[in-house]
Amino acid sequence: MSYGNLFLSQQEKKLLKIIKEYKETKKALEFGLDWLNEKDYAKGNLDLVNVIIADLEKLSKEV
């Protein structure tokens, strides 16, 4: 059992779950980037996901 999340509030747990989901989305975009014709569009979405992840991580430190 991991004790790292034992004392987190529900809000913190939800935030960590969302961060994990966005990181998985980022990984999927990175893996599929080479297969796409519209690489610029995909890179723009990847940049947006990176900004969202950074904002969520910053928010998680404030909670």
C-alpha positions as CSV (number, residue, x, y, z in Angstrom):
1,M,0.0,0.0,0.0
2,S,1.2,3.4,-0.9
3,Y,1.1,5.9,2.0
4,G,1.8,8.9,-0.3
5,N,-1.8,9.4,-1.1
6,L,-3.2,8.4,2.4
7,F,-3.6,12.0,3.7
8,L,-4.7,13.7,0.5
9,S,-8.1,15.5,0.3
10,Q,-10.6,14.4,-2.2
11,Q,-9.9,17.5,-4.2
12,E,-6.2,16.7,-4.3
13,K,-6.9,13.1,-5.3
14,K,-9.1,14.3,-8.2
15,L,-6.5,16.8,-9.3
16,L,-3.8,14.2,-9.3
17,K,-6.1,11.9,-11.3
18,I,-6.7,14.6,-13.9
19,I,-2.9,15.4,-14.1
20,K,-2.3,11.7,-14.8
21,E,-4.9,11.6,-17.5
22,Y,-3.5,14.6,-19.2
23,K,0.0,13.1,-19.1
24,E,-1.4,9.9,-20.7
25,T,-3.0,12.1,-23.4
26,K,0.4,13.8,-23.9
27,K,2.1,10.4,-24.3
28,A,-0.5,9.3,-26.8
29,L,-0.1,12.5,-28.9
30,E,3.7,12.1,-28.8
31,F,3.5,8.5,-30.0
32,G,1.1,9.3,-32.8
33,L,2.8,12.4,-34.0
34,D,4.9,10.6,-36.6
35,W,1.8,9.0,-38.2
36,L,-0.1,12.2,-38.8
37,N,-0.2,14.4,-41.9
38,E,-1.2,17.5,-40.0
39,K,1.8,17.6,-37.6
40,D,1.6,21.3,-36.9
41,Y,-2.0,20.9,-35.7
42,A,-1.0,18.0,-33.5
43,K,2.0,19.9,-32.1
44,G,-0.2,22.8,-31.3
45,N,-2.5,20.4,-29.3
46,L,0.5,18.9,-27.6
47,D,1.7,22.4,-26.6
48,L,-1.8,23.1,-25.2
49,V,-1.7,19.8,-23.2
50,N,1.7,20.7,-21.8
51,V,0.4,24.1,-20.6
52,I,-2.6,22.4,-19.0
53,I,-0.4,19.9,-17.2
54,A,1.9,22.7,-16.0
55,D,-1.1,24.7,-14.7
56,L,-2.6,21.7,-13.0
57,E,0.7,20.8,-11.3
58,K,1.0,24.4,-10.1
59,L,-2.5,24.3,-8.8
60,S,-1.9,21.0,-7.0
61,K,0.9,22.6,-5.1
62,E,-1.4,25.4,-3.9
63,V,-4.1,23.0,-2.7
